[in-house]
Amino acid sequence: DIDWRRWFPADPTPRTVDLPTYAFQRRRYWLPVDGVGDVRSAGLRRLEHTLLPAALGLADGALVLTGRLS
């Protein structure tokens, strides 16, 4: 039995998704996007910065800052 809360702490009750089972049907499947998600679910840490709202700490102590410009 998998402890889903350990792997997905931002969403303690993850849902299952029916995917196509035959790869050669050439049917694509996209998960529905339900707005802006929490950056913690992607392993990021939220920052209080306008241009760089999220950060990821690397194993060597470095910090990767990320943001989106449009």
N, C-alpha and C positions, 0 to 999 in steps of 0.2 A: 504494500500500500504506500502511495506517495504522499508525503506531507506537502501539499501545494502551498500552504501558508509560508513555509520556509523559503520556497523558491520565488513566490510572488507575494511579498508582504503588502503591496499596495492594493492587491485584489485578492482577498482571502477565499473567494469562491469563483475560481476561473471556470469558464464555460467550455464545453466541447463544441467542435465545429465539424460538420459533415463535409468532407473533401472528396473530390473525384477519386475513384479507385483505379481507373484504367488510364494510364498516361498517354496512350496513343489516340484518345478521343479528341485531342487538341482543343479541349475546352479549358478556358482559364477561370480561375477562381480568385477573387479578391475579398479579403476580410472587410467588413463594413467599418468605416471610420466614424467614430462617434465623438467628434470634436477634438479639442486639444487634450492630450493625456497628461498624466502626472509624470514628470521627468524621472522620478524615483523608480518607476516601473521599468525604465531602460537602464537602470544602474547609475543614473546621474544624481548629482546633488544640486538642488535649487540655490541660485545666488540672487542677491538683491541688486542686480545690475541691469541697466536698460538694454545694452547691446549684447551682453554675454550672460544670459539668464541661467545657464547650467554648466556644471563642471564634472569632470571624471578624474578621479585619482588613479594614477598608474602604479604598478608594483614597485618601480624604482623611485617613487616619491615625486615624480613629475605630475603636473596638473594640466589636463586638456580642457580648455574653455571652448564652449560652443554656443552658437546663436544662429539666428536666421534673419537675413535681410531681404526685403522685398521692395 
